[in-house]
Structure formats: C-alpha cells, structure tokens
Amino acid sequence: MRSVLAATTALVVMLLPMSGCADDPTGDDRPDPTSAGGGLGPGTRLDVSAIEGAVAATRAVPSARVELATLYRGLGGVDDTPAGARDVRLVQRAAFDRRTGRASAESDMSELAAVVEAADRDVAGDYSRPASVVVDGDTMYAQLGPMAEAIGLEPTTWVERDVAGLGDEQLDNETMALLLEPFGMLDLLALPLEAVHVVGPDEVRGTAATRVEATVDLGRVAARAEAAEDAERSGAGVGDEGDPEAEAPIDPGDAALVERFRRLGLSELPVELWLDDDRLVRRLAFSVGRHGAAASSPGTLTTTFDIYDVGTPIDVVIPSGPDVIDQAELRARVTG
C-alpha cells in the first residue's frame, strides 16, 4: 500500500505547475548492510538487500514518531506570490504504539496560513490550526482543523467513527494516510535502486546515523509496466517463472507511483537515507523539480521523512467529553 507516498507525489504534481503490529527487531538475523560484510565507510557500495533488510526492520518497530515535511522552494519566483514569501513548508506528523493500539496524526499548515494571510486573500477556515486524527483500537477521532468552520463545527470538535473500512477508502488526505501507514514513505525504497553507496557518518535528531545515497530507477519500473500491458493485450505471459534472472511481475501500485514522478519528466530519482547503528531507517529525503531542475530552483519540492523516538512508549491522549460528537450528530449539524 502506497497511500502516503502517492499523496506526497500528488502534491508535487499539483504544486509544480505554479512555476510553470510487529515484533521488536532486536534479533541478529538481519542482513549485513554491505555486500562484502565490511563496515560502513564512505564510498562503500551497499547491496540492495541491505536496504530491503533495513526497511523490513524499520517497519517492525513496536512504536515510533514520524514527520513528513514537504518544502516548496522558490515561491518568490512564482507569479502572484505575496512579497517576502519564498519557501513554504507543509508538515504531517504521526505517532503510534502497537502495544497499546493507539496512534495519532496531525497536519501543520501554519506556514501556508502565513502566506495566505500576507496575501490578504479570503480563504474559508483557519489554516493556522492543525487537522488531527487519533485512533484508539477500533475507534477513530478526527478534528477537522481549517475545515471545521466551513461545515459549522468548532475547531475543538472531535468527530468519532469506527476505524473499520477506512483502509478501503480512497486516501487523498496525507494526514489520514500517514496515520494508517506511518511507514508508507518507505515504499519508495522498494522500487529498483541503483548506485547505493555510503556518504559518511551523520546525525538525525540526536541519533548517530550513516548517510547513504541511491538512485531510484523509475524508467525500469515504467518499462516493466509497459511490457506487462503489452503482454496482457497479446495474451502472453511476462518473463519466465523458472528463470532466476527474470524480474518479478510489476506491482500495479509501483506503476501508478512511478507514473506520478514521470509526469514531472523524471526517469530516475536520487534519494538519500540515513541508517542508525541498529540498521533502521531514520530519515529518507528527496527533491523533485520539473525536468531535472536544481533543488534550489523555483518550483522545487523537497520531501524529508523522519523516524524518531523508536521503541519508546508513545502517550496518545484520547479525546473525551462534550467536544466529541458521533457521525449522526455530525450529519445533523451539517444539514441543519
């Protein structure tokens, strides 16, 4: 499932035209991070299986906090941008603890709110307030943030509903997608990777880490998707299941995800990731611009996905009291 990453790349595609419950991974059976079994010195080439192992181990942590930040650079080079507005950052945060069955997520659009306010534009809703979601077992609570006023709710109102069925709904909302798939951004590392190598030691939010660079081969996935489509039309099979060198069939989710990047004219995507001493992913970052634009160019988006407080108990406060309403009361208030 790739809802979080798909939502992020959808945001990229939307904005750029403006410029023109698992076990704690403490065992020793994880793959060694280097193809030769050596250390993680600068320039060391990593086998792709090392990244696969790091992603699997990260997905298995019992609790963590994550932050997905999308920085839109160069607003000053975009027409009709308020004076002084240059960079705007949108942030989604989530936290989960599988041991308690609780999770939370929220958006932070305060920088966008400041741009809107500076432009003196009449926009419904208070975008300085976050949209928040909390899950407690089978129950979800949503606080609608800037949308509350538009449908006649107080910003402090929580709407209660069952979690059942949410996974089958279309998740265009990044915050909701991050709540249900806190590690969804790591799906990017499941795509074909090339030139995986160590840059050197670094730090992420106070945790020692090793910085790694790689390139996602978007063209390779697209070619496999096209071959699968051609084979389906002709009624022929794709690849030889008995051939160990044959690539696995293309995942429809991979093809759709890659298409979002290719709409920006990209055939490959340089990414950076940071691995801690336990071989867990602590940060994933990439920049996207039209047709290879530099990261500092107007209309460039940089995405940074941080994972922190790994394994520590997460205290999620469950909404209660008169500020909580159910779906029936929500409909009554909206319809009058």
N, C-alpha and C positions, 0 to 999 in steps of 0.2 A: 504494500500500500504506500502511495507516494503523495498523499494529500498535502503535507506541509511543503515539500519541495515544489510540487506543482503550483501551489498557491503563491509561493515566492516568485517563481519564474513567470507566472501570470501577471504579477505586479510589475515585473521588469518589462514585459511586453506592453503593458498598459501605459507605463510612465515614459518610456524612452521616446515614443513619437513626439513628445513635447519638445524635444531638442531637434527635432527634425526626425507478566509477573513470573519472574525467573529466579534462578539461583544466583547467589553472590559469587562472581568469578574469581575465586581465590585458589583454584587448583593450579597444577603445574603442567596441564596438558595443552596449553595454548601454543600455537605455532611460534617458533622463534622469529623475531622481527626482521632478520636479514636472511638473504638467500644462502649465505655461506655460514650462517650460525655465529658470526662475529659480533662486534659491537655496533653502536650507532654513531660512528664518527662521521664528520662532514664529508659529503661526497659518496657515502656508502649507498650502493644500489639495493633497493628492497624488492623482494619478491611480492607479487600481487597478493599471494596467500597471506602475507604478513598483515596487510591492510584488512583483508577479509576476516582474519582472526581478531584484529583489534576492534572492528565493527561488531562482531558477534559478542565479544566480551563486554563491550560498552552497552549493548542492548540488554545484557543480562543483569546489570547492576540493580539492586533492590530499591534504590532511591536516588534522586538527584534533582538538581535545578538546572534549567536550560534557559538560554536567552538567544533569541533570533533577532538580530539587528540588521536593518536594511538602510544603508546610507545612500541617498540620492545626491550626487555631487554636481556642482556647476549650475545651480538654478539661476545664478546671475547671468548666464549666457542664454537663458530661455526668455522668449518674448512674454510680456505682461507679468513678469515676476516682480513682486514688491521690492523696492530699493533696500539693499542691505541683506537680502535673502540669498544665500549662496548654497549651503548644504542643509539638507533636512534628513533627520533620522527617524524611522519608524521602528518601534521595538515591540516584540511579543515575548513574554516570559511565562514559564511554566515550571511547576514543581510536582513531584509525585513520590509516593511511598507505597510500594506494593504490599508491604507488611500490614498497613492499616486500610488499604483500599481507597485512599484519599488522594486527590490531585487538585491542582488549581492552575489557572492560566489567566493572563490579562494582557491587554494591549496598552501601549503608551504612544499616544499621538500628540503629545504636548508641543513638540517642535512644529508639527504641521499646523496645530492650533495657532501658534505664534505667527506663522506665515499668513494664515487666513486673516488673523486679527490685524496684522500690519497692512494687508491689502484692503482693509475696511470692506470686506465682502460679506454679504448677508447669507450666512450658511446656517441652516437649522441644526440645532444641537450644540452641546458644549464639548468640543473635542479636546479640552484640557483634562477631562475626566476619562479614566480608562474603562474599557469594556472588560468585564471579569466573568470568569466561569469557575465553579467549584464542583467537584464530584466527590460524593461520599457513598461508596459502594454502588448501589443501583440507582442512586438519585443524583440529579444534576441541578445546580442553581446558576442562573445567568443574570448578570447585572449589565444592562444594555448600554451604559455609558452615554455617548453622544446621541444614540438613537432613542433613549428613554423619553426625552422631551417631545420628540416627533410623534410618539404614539400616546402621549398623555400620562406617562409614568414619572415618578420622582426618580432622580438619579440614584437614590439609595435603595430602590426597589429591586428585590431578587425574584426571579420567576423560576418556580420549581417544576421539574418534569422528570420522567423516567429516562434513564440512560439507554434502555433497550431501543434498538432501531436507529440510534444515532450513527453507527458505523455504516449503515446502508444509505445514509443521506449524502447528497452532494455537498462537499465541504469547500465552499468558496471562501469561507471565513478562516483566515490564517490562525487566529487565536483558538478557535474550536479545533482546527486540525492539529495544532500543536498540543492541545490538551489530550486528544485521543491518540496521537502518535508523537510523543515527545522526542523521539529519535528519528523522525521521518526524514530530516535533512541528510542523514547518513546514507539514504538510498542513493545519493549521488555517487558514493564510493563503491556501489555495487555495479556501476557501469564499467565498461572496459577502461583500464588505466594503463598509461604508458609512462616511461621515464620517471619511475618512482625513486626518489633519492633523498637522502638526509641533507638538510641545510646546516643544522647545528643545534646546540643547546639553547633553550629559551625558557620562558615562564608564562603561564596562563593563570591569572587571578591568584598569584602567590604560590602556584604549584609548579615545580620543576617539570619541564617538558622538552621533548625533542621536536623541532620543526622539520616537517617533511614537505616536499613539493612533488606534484604529479600532474599529469595531463589526462583529462577525460577524453577519450576518442569518440566524439559524437558521430563522426562520419561512419565509423564502423558499425554502430548500432543502427544508423539510418539505412546503411547498405543491407544489413541483415533483415531489417523490416521490409525493405523493398523486395528482397529475394523471397521472403515469406509470402508477401502479397502475390508475387508472380507465380509462385508455386501453387498457391491456393486457387488462383484463377485457372491454372493449367491442370489442376488435379494431381500434381506431382508432389512427392514428399520433399522436405527440406533437409539436406545433409544425410549422412549415413550414420544411423544409430550405432553401428558396430565399429565406426571409425573413432578412435580415441582423440584424434586431432580435430574432429568436427565440433563446431561450436554449438552450444545449446540453443534450442529454439528461442526466438526473440520474445520477451515478455511484452504484452501489449502496453503495460504501464511504462516500461522503458521507452518504447517507441513514442508514446504520447509525450513523455517528459522531454526526450531529445528534440522532438519537433518544436517545442516551445523555445529552446535555445536556437535551433536552426532558423527560426523565423527572424532572429536577430542577425543572421548571416554568419553564424558560428559553425565551424566544423570540428573544433576542439575547444576545450575549456581548461585553462590552467587553474589548479586548485592548490591550496595549502592546508595542511592538517598538523595538529600538534598531538603527540602521544606522550602520556606520562610514564613514570617508571613501572607502572603495573600494566603497561601496554593498552591503556584505554584512550580513546579519542577524547581530548579536552577542548579542541577547537577545530572548526572547519571554516575556511574562508575562500571566497572567490569574487571577482569583479566581472561585470558584464557591460559591454558597450557595443554600439552598432558597428559591425564590420571591423572589429579589431581596434576600436577606439581605446586610447590610453586611459588608465584608471583615473587620471586627473582631468579628463576631458568633460565638457558639459554633457549632461545626459547620461552619465555613467552611474551604475548602481553597484555598490559593494555589499555583499552579504557576509555576515560573521555569525557563526553559530557556536556558542559556548556551552560547555557542560561542566558544572561545578557542584560543590557540596555532595560529592559522590559517596553513597553509602551511609550518610549521616541521617538521623531521624528528621523527617520533614513535618513541621507543625502546620497543618491546614485547618483554618478556622471555618467551621460550618455555619452558614447563615441561619438565623432563627429570629423569632419574634414577629411583630406586625409588619416588618418590611418584606416578609416572604409571602408571595401570592402563588396560587397554582394556575394551571393553564385555563381553567374555566373562568377564574376571576380576570385573568389577562384578557380573554376574549370579551368579557363583559365590559371592561374598561375601554378597550379599543373601539368596540361597536357602539358604546354608549347605552 
